[in-house]
C-alpha cells in the first residue's frame, strides 16, 4: 500500500498526538500542510517579489503558481539525493 505524504512524515509543521492522564488523546494529531505546498509558498514569495503574477492578469497569476510548484517539486527531488 502506498503511503501518503503525511504517513511518510513529509509535512510542514506537524503536531504529534498528545496523551495525558485526563484523556487518551487530549490533542489529536495534525499533519500540517504538505511539504510541497510549503515549498511552493516560499517560492511564490520570491516570484512575486520579482514581479511574476502581479499585474499580468489571470495568465500571469497561473504562470506564477505553476512555476512555484515546479520549484517545489525540484526542491523535493533534491532532498532525496
C-alpha positions as CSV (number, residue, x, y, z in Angstrom):
1,X,0.0,0.0,0.0
2,X,1.3,3.4,-1.0
3,X,1.9,5.8,1.9
4,X,0.6,9.3,1.8
5,X,2.8,12.3,2.3
6,X,1.6,12.6,5.9
7,X,2.4,9.0,6.7
8,X,5.9,9.4,5.3
9,X,6.4,12.5,7.5
10,X,6.6,14.9,4.6
11,X,4.7,17.7,6.1
12,X,5.4,21.2,7.3
13,X,4.8,21.9,10.9
14,X,3.2,18.6,12.0
15,X,1.9,18.3,15.6
16,X,2.0,14.8,17.3
17,X,-0.9,13.5,19.3
18,X,-0.6,14.4,23.0
19,X,-1.6,11.8,25.6
20,X,-2.5,13.0,29.1
21,X,-3.9,11.3,32.2
22,X,-7.1,13.3,31.6
23,X,-7.7,11.7,28.2
24,X,-6.3,9.2,25.9
25,X,-5.9,11.7,23.2
26,X,-6.2,15.2,24.6
27,X,-5.0,16.8,21.3
28,X,-5.4,14.9,18.1
29,X,-2.5,14.7,15.6
30,X,-2.3,17.4,13.0
31,X,-0.3,16.7,9.9
32,X,0.1,20.3,8.8
33,X,0.4,21.3,5.2
34,X,2.3,19.2,2.7
35,X,6.0,20.0,2.4
36,X,5.3,20.5,-1.4
37,X,2.7,23.3,-0.6
38,X,5.1,24.9,1.9
39,X,8.0,24.9,-0.6
40,X,5.7,26.3,-3.3
41,X,4.5,29.1,-0.9
42,X,8.1,30.0,-0.2
43,X,9.0,30.0,-3.9
44,X,5.9,32.1,-4.7
45,X,7.0,34.8,-2.4
46,X,10.3,35.1,-4.3
47,X,8.4,35.0,-7.7
48,X,6.1,37.8,-6.6
49,X,9.0,39.9,-5.5
50,X,10.4,39.5,-9.0
51,X,7.1,40.7,-10.5
52,X,5.6,37.4,-11.6
53,X,1.8,37.3,-11.4
54,X,1.3,40.8,-10.1
55,X,-0.3,42.7,-13.0
56,X,-0.2,40.1,-15.7
57,X,-3.8,39.1,-15.4
58,X,-5.1,35.6,-14.9
59,X,-2.5,34.0,-17.1
60,X,0.4,35.7,-15.2
61,X,-1.0,34.5,-11.9
62,X,-1.4,31.0,-13.2
63,X,2.1,31.0,-14.5
64,X,3.4,32.2,-11.2
65,X,1.6,29.4,-9.3
66,X,2.7,26.7,-11.8
67,X,6.3,27.9,-11.6
68,X,6.2,27.9,-7.8
69,X,5.2,24.2,-7.8
70,X,7.9,23.4,-10.3
71,X,10.4,24.9,-7.8
72,X,8.8,22.9,-5.0
73,X,9.0,19.7,-7.0
74,X,12.6,20.4,-7.7
75,X,13.4,21.0,-4.1
76,X,11.7,17.8,-3.0
77,X,13.6,15.8,-5.7
78,X,16.9,17.4,-4.5
79,X,16.1,16.3,-0.8
80,X,16.1,12.6,-1.7
81,X,19.6,12.6,-3.3
